[in-house]
Amino acid sequence: MTTYITKSGDMWDMIAFQVYGSTAHTSKLIMANPDYADIYFFPAGIELTIPDLYETDVDLSFVPPWRR
């Protein structure tokens, strides 16, 4: 588990894409930071918890066969 310090204007999906490489894990990120779940556009300086991803977190039905 790591942390991420927000920059002004960050949004959940942008952060998920930056740290995980996909917006598909946005809900996992929000669930790990329930105190900030109602924020759409972040101000600078909020420290978010970035949970680790595990194989079971990846839905392979949306991944092309050559990337599985």
mmCIF file of the N, C-alpha and C atoms, coordinates in Angstrom:
data_MODEL
# 
_entry.id   MODEL 
# 
loop_
_atom_site.group_PDB 
_atom_site.id 
_atom_site.type_symbol 
_atom_site.label_atom_id 
_atom_site.label_alt_id 
_atom_site.label_comp_id 
_atom_site.label_asym_id 
_atom_site.label_entity_id 
_atom_site.label_seq_id 
_atom_site.pdbx_PDB_ins_code 
_atom_site.Cartn_x 
_atom_site.Cartn_y 
_atom_site.Cartn_z 
_atom_site.occupancy 
_atom_site.B_iso_or_equiv 
_atom_site.pdbx_formal_charge 
_atom_site.auth_seq_id 
_atom_site.auth_comp_id 
_atom_site.auth_asym_id 
_atom_site.auth_atom_id 
_atom_site.pdbx_PDB_model_num 
ATOM 1   N N  . MET A 1 1  ? 0.848   -1.165  0.000   1.00 0.00 ? 1  MET A N  1 
ATOM 2   C CA . MET A 1 1  ? 0.000   0.000   0.000   1.00 0.00 ? 1  MET A CA 1 
ATOM 3   C C  . MET A 1 1  ? 0.900   1.236   0.000   1.00 0.00 ? 1  MET A C  1 
ATOM 4   N N  . THR A 1 2  ? 0.527   2.204   -0.824  1.00 0.00 ? 2  THR A N  1 
ATOM 5   C CA . THR A 1 2  ? 1.278   3.445   -0.905  1.00 0.00 ? 2  THR A CA 1 
ATOM 6   C C  . THR A 1 2  ? 0.324   4.616   -0.691  1.00 0.00 ? 2  THR A C  1 
ATOM 7   N N  . THR A 1 3  ? 0.838   5.806   -0.868  1.00 0.00 ? 3  THR A N  1 
ATOM 8   C CA . THR A 1 3  ? 0.001   6.992   -0.752  1.00 0.00 ? 3  THR A CA 1 
ATOM 9   C C  . THR A 1 3  ? 0.182   7.859   -1.989  1.00 0.00 ? 3  THR A C  1 
ATOM 10  N N  . TYR A 1 4  ? -0.750  8.770   -2.165  1.00 0.00 ? 4  TYR A N  1 
ATOM 11  C CA . TYR A 1 4  ? -0.728  9.724   -3.272  1.00 0.00 ? 4  TYR A CA 1 
ATOM 12  C C  . TYR A 1 4  ? -1.147  11.071  -2.700  1.00 0.00 ? 4  TYR A C  1 
ATOM 13  N N  . ILE A 1 5  ? -0.387  12.100  -3.003  1.00 0.00 ? 5  ILE A N  1 
ATOM 14  C CA . ILE A 1 5  ? -0.725  13.451  -2.583  1.00 0.00 ? 5  ILE A CA 1 
ATOM 15  C C  . ILE A 1 5  ? -1.396  14.155  -3.762  1.00 0.00 ? 5  ILE A C  1 
ATOM 16  N N  . THR A 1 6  ? -2.621  14.609  -3.559  1.00 0.00 ? 6  THR A N  1 
ATOM 17  C CA . THR A 1 6  ? -3.376  15.207  -4.657  1.00 0.00 ? 6  THR A CA 1 
ATOM 18  C C  . THR A 1 6  ? -2.795  16.547  -5.100  1.00 0.00 ? 6  THR A C  1 
ATOM 19  N N  . LYS A 1 7  ? -3.054  16.803  -6.372  1.00 0.00 ? 7  LYS A N  1 
ATOM 20  C CA . LYS A 1 7  ? -2.763  18.107  -6.964  1.00 0.00 ? 7  LYS A CA 1 
ATOM 21  C C  . LYS A 1 7  ? -4.110  18.781  -7.239  1.00 0.00 ? 7  LYS A C  1 
ATOM 22  N N  . SER A 1 8  ? -4.135  20.068  -7.222  1.00 0.00 ? 8  SER A N  1 
ATOM 23  C CA . SER A 1 8  ? -5.374  20.793  -7.464  1.00 0.00 ? 8  SER A CA 1 
ATOM 24  C C  . SER A 1 8  ? -5.997  20.358  -8.787  1.00 0.00 ? 8  SER A C  1 
ATOM 25  N N  . GLY A 1 9  ? -7.265  19.966  -8.747  1.00 0.00 ? 9  GLY A N  1 
ATOM 26  C CA . GLY A 1 9  ? -7.971  19.555  -9.957  1.00 0.00 ? 9  GLY A CA 1 
ATOM 27  C C  . GLY A 1 9  ? -7.966  18.059  -10.205 1.00 0.00 ? 9  GLY A C  1 
ATOM 28  N N  . ASP A 1 10 ? -7.207  17.283  -9.422  1.00 0.00 ? 10 ASP A N  1 
ATOM 29  C CA . ASP A 1 10 ? -7.241  15.827  -9.578  1.00 0.00 ? 10 ASP A CA 1 
ATOM 30  C C  . ASP A 1 10 ? -8.662  15.324  -9.392  1.00 0.00 ? 10 ASP A C  1 
ATOM 31  N N  . MET A 1 11 ? -8.988  14.248  -10.113 1.00 0.00 ? 11 MET A N  1 
ATOM 32  C CA . MET A 1 11 ? -10.273 13.572  -9.966  1.00 0.00 ? 11 MET A CA 1 
ATOM 33  C C  . MET A 1 11 ? -9.996  12.090  -9.740  1.00 0.00 ? 11 MET A C  1 
ATOM 34  N N  . TRP A 1 12 ? -10.960 11.394  -9.178  1.00 0.00 ? 12 TRP A N  1 
ATOM 35  C CA . TRP A 1 12 ? -10.763 9.984   -8.847  1.00 0.00 ? 12 TRP A CA 1 
ATOM 36  C C  . TRP A 1 12 ? -10.286 9.164   -10.040 1.00 0.00 ? 12 TRP A C  1 
ATOM 37  N N  . ASP A 1 13 ? -10.953 9.307   -11.175 1.00 0.00 ? 13 ASP A N  1 
ATOM 38  C CA . ASP A 1 13 ? -10.583 8.482   -12.325 1.00 0.00 ? 13 ASP A CA 1 
ATOM 39  C C  . ASP A 1 13 ? -9.198  8.828   -12.859 1.00 0.00 ? 13 ASP A C  1 
ATOM 40  N N  . MET A 1 14 ? -8.823  10.095  -12.784 1.00 0.00 ? 14 MET A N  1 
ATOM 41  C CA . MET A 1 14 ? -7.481  10.501  -13.224 1.00 0.00 ? 14 MET A CA 1 
ATOM 42  C C  . MET A 1 14 ? -6.414  9.878   -12.324 1.00 0.00 ? 14 MET A C  1 
ATOM 43  N N  . ILE A 1 15 ? -6.679  9.871   -11.024 1.00 0.00 ? 15 ILE A N  1 
ATOM 44  C CA . ILE A 1 15 ? -5.727  9.293   -10.080 1.00 0.00 ? 15 ILE A CA 1 
ATOM 45  C C  . ILE A 1 15 ? -5.618  7.789   -10.308 1.00 0.00 ? 15 ILE A C  1 
ATOM 46  N N  . ALA A 1 16 ? -6.756  7.118   -10.477 1.00 0.00 ? 16 ALA A N  1 
ATOM 47  C CA . ALA A 1 16 ? -6.748  5.673   -10.726 1.00 0.00 ? 16 ALA A CA 1 
ATOM 48  C C  . ALA A 1 16 ? -5.950  5.348   -11.983 1.00 0.00 ? 16 ALA A C  1 
ATOM 49  N N  . PHE A 1 17 ? -6.141  6.131   -13.033 1.00 0.00 ? 17 PHE A N  1 
ATOM 50  C CA . PHE A 1 17 ? -5.399  5.887   -14.264 1.00 0.00 ? 17 PHE A CA 1 
ATOM 51  C C  . PHE A 1 17 ? -3.904  6.100   -14.044 1.00 0.00 ? 17 PHE A C  1 
ATOM 52  N N  . GLN A 1 18 ? -3.563  7.122   -13.308 1.00 0.00 ? 18 GLN A N  1 
ATOM 53  C CA . GLN A 1 18 ? -2.149  7.431   -13.067 1.00 0.00 ? 18 GLN A CA 1 
ATOM 54  C C  . GLN A 1 18 ? -1.461  6.353   -12.227 1.00 0.00 ? 18 GLN A C  1 
ATOM 55  N N  . VAL A 1 19 ? -2.117  5.874   -11.178 1.00 0.00 ? 19 VAL A N  1 
ATOM 56  C CA . VAL A 1 19 ? -1.458  4.922   -10.284 1.00 0.00 ? 19 VAL A CA 1 
ATOM 57  C C  . VAL A 1 19 ? -1.632  3.462   -10.702 1.00 0.00 ? 19 VAL A C  1 
ATOM 58  N N  . TYR A 1 20 ? -2.739  3.134   -11.375 1.00 0.00 ? 20 TYR A N  1 
ATOM 59  C CA . TYR A 1 20 ? -3.002  1.755   -11.767 1.00 0.00 ? 20 TYR A CA 1 
ATOM 60  C C  . TYR A 1 20 ? -2.910  1.511   -13.272 1.00 0.00 ? 20 TYR A C  1 
ATOM 61  N N  . GLY A 1 21 ? -2.906  2.576   -14.048 1.00 0.00 ? 21 GLY A N  1 
ATOM 62  C CA . GLY A 1 21 ? -2.879  2.414   -15.494 1.00 0.00 ? 21 GLY A CA 1 
ATOM 63  C C  . GLY A 1 21 ? -4.243  2.158   -16.097 1.00 0.00 ? 21 GLY A C  1 
ATOM 64  N N  . SER A 1 22 ? -5.295  2.294   -15.293 1.00 0.00 ? 22 SER A N  1 
ATOM 65  C CA . SER A 1 22 ? -6.656  2.037   -15.766 1.00 0.00 ? 22 SER A CA 1 
ATOM 66  C C  . SER A 1 22 ? -7.651  2.729   -14.842 1.00 0.00 ? 22 SER A C  1 
ATOM 67  N N  . THR A 1 23 ? -8.724  3.219   -15.426 1.00 0.00 ? 23 THR A N  1 
ATOM 68  C CA . THR A 1 23 ? -9.787  3.804   -14.616 1.00 0.00 ? 23 THR A CA 1 
ATOM 69  C C  . THR A 1 23 ? -10.707 2.724   -14.032 1.00 0.00 ? 23 THR A C  1 
ATOM 70  N N  . ALA A 1 24 ? -10.499 1.483   -14.425 1.00 0.00 ? 24 ALA A N  1 
ATOM 71  C CA . ALA A 1 24 ? -11.338 0.378   -13.957 1.00 0.00 ? 24 ALA A CA 1 
ATOM 72  C C  . ALA A 1 24 ? -11.243 0.164   -12.450 1.00 0.00 ? 24 ALA A C  1 
ATOM 73  N N  . HIS A 1 25 ? -10.216 0.705   -11.822 1.00 0.00 ? 25 HIS A N  1 
ATOM 74  C CA . HIS A 1 25 ? -10.010 0.493   -10.389 1.00 0.00 ? 25 HIS A CA 1 
ATOM 75  C C  . HIS A 1 25 ? -10.377 1.726   -9.568  1.00 0.00 ? 25 HIS A C  1 
ATOM 76  N N  . THR A 1 26 ? -11.133 2.631   -10.154 1.00 0.00 ? 26 THR A N  1 
ATOM 77  C CA . THR A 1 26 ? -11.537 3.848   -9.458  1.00 0.00 ? 26 THR A CA 1 
ATOM 78  C C  . THR A 1 26 ? -12.321 3.531   -8.186  1.00 0.00 ? 26 THR A C  1 
ATOM 79  N N  . SER A 1 27 ? -13.242 2.589   -8.250  1.00 0.00 ? 27 SER A N  1 
ATOM 80  C CA . SER A 1 27 ? -14.058 2.267   -7.072  1.00 0.00 ? 27 SER A CA 1 
ATOM 81  C C  . SER A 1 27 ? -13.207 1.701   -5.941  1.00 0.00 ? 27 SER A C  1 
ATOM 82  N N  . LYS A 1 28 ? -12.194 0.923   -6.247  1.00 0.00 ? 28 LYS A N  1 
ATOM 83  C CA . LYS A 1 28 ? -11.295 0.390   -5.216  1.00 0.00 ? 28 LYS A CA 1 
ATOM 84  C C  . LYS A 1 28 ? -10.574 1.538   -4.517  1.00 0.00 ? 28 LYS A C  1 
ATOM 85  N N  . LEU A 1 29 ? -10.165 2.517   -5.277  1.00 0.00 ? 29 LEU A N  1 
ATOM 86  C CA . LEU A 1 29 ? -9.484  3.689   -4.739  1.00 0.00 ? 29 LEU A CA 1 
ATOM 87  C C  . LEU A 1 29 ? -10.414 4.491   -3.829  1.00 0.00 ? 29 LEU A C  1 
ATOM 88  N N  . ILE A 1 30 ? -11.644 4.696   -4.264  1.00 0.00 ? 30 ILE A N  1 
ATOM 89  C CA . ILE A 1 30 ? -12.618 5.438   -3.457  1.00 0.00 ? 30 ILE A CA 1 
ATOM 90  C C  . ILE A 1 30 ? -12.935 4.681   -2.162  1.00 0.00 ? 30 ILE A C  1 
ATOM 91  N N  . MET A 1 31 ? -13.115 3.370   -2.250  1.00 0.00 ? 31 MET A N  1 
ATOM 92  C CA . MET A 1 31 ? -13.429 2.578   -1.054  1.00 0.00 ? 31 MET A CA 1 
ATOM 93  C C  . MET A 1 31 ? -12.295 2.606   -0.038  1.00 0.00 ? 31 MET A C  1 
ATOM 94  N N  . ALA A 1 32 ? -11.067 2.777   -0.499  1.00 0.00 ? 32 ALA A N  1 
ATOM 95  C CA . ALA A 1 32 ? -9.930  2.839   0.412   1.00 0.00 ? 32 ALA A CA 1 
ATOM 96  C C  . ALA A 1 32 ? -9.803  4.205   1.086   1.00 0.00 ? 32 ALA A C  1 
ATOM 97  N N  . ASN A 1 33 ? -10.571 5.188   0.594   1.00 0.00 ? 33 ASN A N  1 
ATOM 98  C CA . ASN A 1 33 ? -10.511 6.555   1.117   1.00 0.00 ? 33 ASN A CA 1 
ATOM 99  C C  . ASN A 1 33 ? -11.912 7.113   1.345   1.00 0.00 ? 33 ASN A C  1 
ATOM 100 N N  . PRO A 1 34 ? -12.706 6.470   2.200   1.00 0.00 ? 34 PRO A N  1 
ATOM 101 C CA . PRO A 1 34 ? -14.114 6.857   2.354   1.00 0.00 ? 34 PRO A CA 1 
ATOM 102 C C  . PRO A 1 34 ? -14.331 8.288   2.859   1.00 0.00 ? 34 PRO A C  1 
ATOM 103 N N  . ASP A 1 35 ? -13.365 8.848   3.563   1.00 0.00 ? 35 ASP A N  1 
ATOM 104 C CA . ASP A 1 35 ? -13.525 10.217  4.068   1.00 0.00 ? 35 ASP A CA 1 
ATOM 105 C C  . ASP A 1 35 ? -13.581 11.252  2.944   1.00 0.00 ? 35 ASP A C  1 
ATOM 106 N N  . TYR A 1 36 ? -13.101 10.871  1.773   1.00 0.00 ? 36 TYR A N  1 
ATOM 107 C CA . TYR A 1 36 ? -13.043 11.803  0.643   1.00 0.00 ? 36 TYR A CA 1 
ATOM 108 C C  . TYR A 1 36 ? -13.961 11.384  -0.508  1.00 0.00 ? 36 TYR A C  1 
ATOM 109 N N  . ALA A 1 37 ? -14.812 10.411  -0.286  1.00 0.00 ? 37 ALA A N  1 
ATOM 110 C CA . ALA A 1 37 ? -15.652 9.856   -1.353  1.00 0.00 ? 37 ALA A CA 1 
ATOM 111 C C  . ALA A 1 37 ? -16.567 10.884  -2.013  1.00 0.00 ? 37 ALA A C  1 
ATOM 112 N N  . ASP A 1 38 ? -16.915 11.941  -1.300  1.00 0.00 ? 38 ASP A N  1 
ATOM 113 C CA . ASP A 1 38 ? -17.832 12.943  -1.860  1.00 0.00 ? 38 ASP A CA 1 
ATOM 114 C C  . ASP A 1 38 ? -17.112 14.053  -2.627  1.00 0.00 ? 38 ASP A C  1 
ATOM 115 N N  . ILE A 1 39 ? -15.805 13.956  -2.750  1.00 0.00 ? 39 ILE A N  1 
ATOM 116 C CA . ILE A 1 39 ? -15.036 14.975  -3.483  1.00 0.00 ? 39 ILE A CA 1 
ATOM 117 C C  . ILE A 1 39 ? -14.942 14.582  -4.957  1.00 0.00 ? 39 ILE A C  1 
ATOM 118 N N  . TYR A 1 40 ? -15.241 15.521  -5.829  1.00 0.00 ? 40 TYR A N  1 
ATOM 119 C CA . TYR A 1 40 ? -15.121 15.282  -7.273  1.00 0.00 ? 40 TYR A CA 1 
ATOM 120 C C  . TYR A 1 40 ? -13.822 15.861  -7.805  1.00 0.00 ? 40 TYR A C  1 
ATOM 121 N N  . PHE A 1 41 ? -13.527 17.086  -7.431  1.00 0.00 ? 41 PHE A N  1 
ATOM 122 C CA . PHE A 1 41 ? -12.284 17.749  -7.825  1.00 0.00 ? 41 PHE A CA 1 
ATOM 123 C C  . PHE A 1 41 ? -11.495 18.030  -6.553  1.00 0.00 ? 41 PHE A C  1 
ATOM 124 N N  . PHE A 1 42 ? -10.321 17.431  -6.468  1.00 0.00 ? 42 PHE A N  1 
ATOM 125 C CA . PHE A 1 42 ? -9.518  17.566  -5.254  1.00 0.00 ? 42 PHE A CA 1 
ATOM 126 C C  . PHE A 1 42 ? -8.751  18.879  -5.206  1.00 0.00 ? 42 PHE A C  1 
ATOM 127 N N  . PRO A 1 43 ? -8.609  19.415  -3.990  1.00 0.00 ? 43 PRO A N  1 
ATOM 128 C CA . PRO A 1 43 ? -7.652  20.493  -3.795  1.00 0.00 ? 43 PRO A CA 1 
ATOM 129 C C  . PRO A 1 43 ? -6.260  19.851  -3.656  1.00 0.00 ? 43 PRO A C  1 
ATOM 130 N N  . ALA A 1 44 ? -5.240  20.645  -3.684  1.00 0.00 ? 44 ALA A N  1 
ATOM 131 C CA . ALA A 1 44 ? -3.880  20.124  -3.524  1.00 0.00 ? 44 ALA A CA 1 
ATOM 132 C C  . ALA A 1 44 ? -3.640  19.722  -2.077  1.00 0.00 ? 44 ALA A C  1 
ATOM 133 N N  . GLY A 1 45 ? -2.834  18.681  -1.898  1.00 0.00 ? 45 GLY A N  1 
ATOM 134 C CA . GLY A 1 45 ? -2.323  18.339  -0.587  1.00 0.00 ? 45 GLY A CA 1 
ATOM 135 C C  . GLY A 1 45 ? -3.054  17.290  0.214   1.00 0.00 ? 45 GLY A C  1 
ATOM 136 N N  . ILE A 1 46 ? -4.060  16.629  -0.345  1.00 0.00 ? 46 ILE A N  1 
ATOM 137 C CA . ILE A 1 46 ? -4.753  15.566  0.390   1.00 0.00 ? 46 ILE A CA 1 
ATOM 138 C C  . ILE A 1 46 ? -3.989  14.263  0.162   1.00 0.00 ? 46 ILE A C  1 
ATOM 139 N N  . GLU A 1 47 ? -3.707  13.563  1.248   1.00 0.00 ? 47 GLU A N  1 
ATOM 140 C CA . GLU A 1 47 ? -2.988  12.290  1.146   1.00 0.00 ? 47 GLU A CA 1 
ATOM 141 C C  . GLU A 1 47 ? -4.000  11.153  1.058   1.00 0.00 ? 47 GLU A C  1 
ATOM 142 N N  . LEU A 1 48 ? -3.974  10.448  -0.064  1.00 0.00 ? 48 LEU A N  1 
ATOM 143 C CA . LEU A 1 48 ? -4.877  9.317   -0.286  1.00 0.00 ? 48 LEU A CA 1 
ATOM 144 C C  . LEU A 1 48 ? -4.115  8.008   -0.134  1.00 0.00 ? 48 LEU A C  1 
ATOM 145 N N  . THR A 1 49 ? -4.807  7.000   0.356   1.00 0.00 ? 49 THR A N  1 
ATOM 146 C CA . THR A 1 49 ? -4.258  5.650   0.441   1.00 0.00 ? 49 THR A CA 1 
ATOM 147 C C  . THR A 1 49 ? -4.456  4.971   -0.905  1.00 0.00 ? 49 THR A C  1 
ATOM 148 N N  . ILE A 1 50 ? -3.400  4.386   -1.426  1.00 0.00 ? 50 ILE A N  1 
ATOM 149 C CA . ILE A 1 50 ? -3.469  3.656   -2.696  1.00 0.00 ? 50 ILE A CA 1 
ATOM 150 C C  . ILE A 1 50 ? -3.292  2.171   -2.389  1.00 0.00 ? 50 ILE A C  1 
ATOM 151 N N  . PRO A 1 51 ? -4.398  1.406   -2.379  1.00 0.00 ? 51 PRO A N  1 
ATOM 152 C CA . PRO A 1 51 ? -4.281  -0.013  -2.071  1.00 0.00 ? 51 PRO A CA 1 
ATOM 153 C C  . PRO A 1 51 ? -3.592  -0.783  -3.202  1.00 0.00 ? 51 PRO A C  1 
ATOM 154 N N  . ASP A 1 52 ? -2.918  -1.846  -2.816  1.00 0.00 ? 52 ASP A N  1 
ATOM 155 C CA . ASP A 1 52 ? -2.268  -2.700  -3.804  1.00 0.00 ? 52 ASP A CA 1 
ATOM 156 C C  . ASP A 1 52 ? -3.327  -3.425  -4.627  1.00 0.00 ? 52 ASP A C  1 
ATOM 157 N N  . LEU A 1 53 ? -2.992  -3.728  -5.862  1.00 0.00 ? 53 LEU A N  1 
ATOM 158 C CA . LEU A 1 53 ? -3.862  -4.531  -6.720  1.00 0.00 ? 53 LEU A CA 1 
ATOM 159 C C  . LEU A 1 53 ? -3.387  -5.972  -6.676  1.00 0.00 ? 53 LEU A C  1 
ATOM 160 N N  . TYR A 1 54 ? -4.334  -6.872  -6.726  1.00 0.00 ? 54 TYR A N  1 
ATOM 161 C CA . TYR A 1 54 ? -4.037  -8.289  -6.766  1.00 0.00 ? 54 TYR A CA 1 
ATOM 162 C C  . TYR A 1 54 ? -4.650  -8.864  -8.029  1.00 0.00 ? 54 TYR A C  1 
ATOM 163 N N  . GLU A 1 55 ? -4.209  -10.044 -8.420  1.00 0.00 ? 55 GLU A N  1 
ATOM 164 C CA . GLU A 1 55 ? -4.732  -10.665 -9.639  1.00 0.00 ? 55 GLU A CA 1 
ATOM 165 C C  . GLU A 1 55 ? -6.246  -10.749 -9.636  1.00 0.00 ? 55 GLU A C  1 
ATOM 166 N N  . THR A 1 56 ? -6.823  -10.972 -8.492  1.00 0.00 ? 56 THR A N  1 
ATOM 167 C CA . THR A 1 56 ? -8.282  -11.108 -8.403  1.00 0.00 ? 56 THR A CA 1 
ATOM 168 C C  . THR A 1 56 ? -8.992  -9.766  -8.623  1.00 0.00 ? 56 THR A C  1 
ATOM 169 N N  . ASP A 1 57 ? -8.256  -8.657  -8.564  1.00 0.00 ? 57 ASP A N  1 
ATOM 170 C CA . ASP A 1 57 ? -8.845  -7.338  -8.793  1.00 0.00 ? 57 ASP A CA 1 
ATOM 171 C C  . ASP A 1 57 ? -8.989  -7.021  -10.278 1.00 0.00 ? 57 ASP A C  1 
ATOM 172 N N  . VAL A 1 58 ? -8.381  -7.811  -11.123 1.00 0.00 ? 58 VAL A N  1 
ATOM 173 C CA . VAL A 1 58 ? -8.384  -7.536  -12.556 1.00 0.00 ? 58 VAL A CA 1 
ATOM 174 C C  . VAL A 1 58 ? -9.438  -8.389  -13.236 1.00 0.00 ? 58 VAL A C  1 
ATOM 175 N N  . ASP A 1 59 ? -10.377 -7.747  -13.916 1.00 0.00 ? 59 ASP A N  1 
ATOM 176 C CA . ASP A 1 59 ? -11.419 -8.444  -14.660 1.00 0.00 ? 59 ASP A CA 1 
ATOM 177 C C  . ASP A 1 59 ? -10.899 -8.698  -16.064 1.00 0.00 ? 59 ASP A C  1 
ATOM 178 N N  . LEU A 1 60 ? -10.503 -9.916  -16.327 1.00 0.00 ? 60 LEU A N  1 
ATOM 179 C CA . LEU A 1 60 ? -9.892  -10.252 -17.611 1.00 0.00 ? 60 LEU A CA 1 
ATOM 180 C C  . LEU A 1 60 ? -10.886 -10.284 -18.763 1.00 0.00 ? 60 LEU A C  1 
ATOM 181 N N  . SER A 1 61 ? -12.164 -10.180 -18.497 1.00 0.00 ? 61 SER A N  1 
ATOM 182 C CA . SER A 1 61 ? -13.132 -10.205 -19.590 1.00 0.00 ? 61 SER A CA 1 
ATOM 183 C C  . SER A 1 61 ? -13.030 -8.959  -20.464 1.00 0.00 ? 61 SER A C  1 
ATOM 184 N N  . PHE A 1 62 ? -12.436 -7.893  -19.949 1.00 0.00 ? 62 PHE A N  1 
ATOM 185 C CA . PHE A 1 62 ? -12.285 -6.671  -20.729 1.00 0.00 ? 62 PHE A CA 1 
ATOM 186 C C  . PHE A 1 62 ? -10.875 -6.504  -21.290 1.00 0.00 ? 62 PHE A C  1 
ATOM 187 N N  . VAL A 1 63 ? -10.014 -7.470  -21.054 1.00 0.00 ? 63 VAL A N  1 
ATOM 188 C CA . VAL A 1 63 ? -8.630  -7.383  -21.504 1.00 0.00 ? 63 VAL A CA 1 
ATOM 189 C C  . VAL A 1 63 ? -8.484  -8.224  -22.764 1.00 0.00 ? 63 VAL A C  1 
ATOM 190 N N  . PRO A 1 64 ? -7.851  -7.680  -23.809 1.00 0.00 ? 64 PRO A N  1 
ATOM 191 C CA . PRO A 1 64 ? -7.644  -8.473  -25.019 1.00 0.00 ? 64 PRO A CA 1 
ATOM 192 C C  . PRO A 1 64 ? -6.810  -9.724  -24.707 1.00 0.00 ? 64 PRO A C  1 
ATOM 193 N N  . PRO A 1 65 ? -7.021  -10.797 -25.438 1.00 0.00 ? 65 PRO A N  1 
ATOM 194 C CA . PRO A 1 65 ? -6.322  -12.052 -25.152 1.00 0.00 ? 65 PRO A CA 1 
ATOM 195 C C  . PRO A 1 65 ? -4.802  -11.921 -25.081 1.00 0.00 ? 65 PRO A C  1 
ATOM 196 N N  . TRP A 1 66 ? -4.218  -11.085 -25.902 1.00 0.00 ? 66 TRP A N  1 
ATOM 197 C CA . TRP A 1 66 ? -2.758  -10.959 -25.917 1.00 0.00 ? 66 TRP A CA 1 
ATOM 198 C C  . TRP A 1 66 ? -2.211  -10.207 -24.695 1.00 0.00 ? 66 TRP A C  1 
ATOM 199 N N  . ARG A 1 67 ? -3.086  -9.620  -23.880 1.00 0.00 ? 67 ARG A N  1 
ATOM 200 C CA . ARG A 1 67 ? -2.637  -8.907  -22.684 1.00 0.00 ? 67 ARG A CA 1 
ATOM 201 C C  . ARG A 1 67 ? -2.924  -9.694  -21.407 1.00 0.00 ? 67 ARG A C  1 
ATOM 202 N N  . ARG A 1 68 ? -3.499  -10.883 -21.527 1.00 0.00 ? 68 ARG A N  1 
ATOM 203 C CA . ARG A 1 68 ? -3.856  -11.682 -20.336 1.00 0.00 ? 68 ARG A CA 1 
ATOM 204 C C  . ARG A 1 68 ? -2.678  -12.424 -19.791 1.00 0.00 ? 68 ARG A C  1 
# 
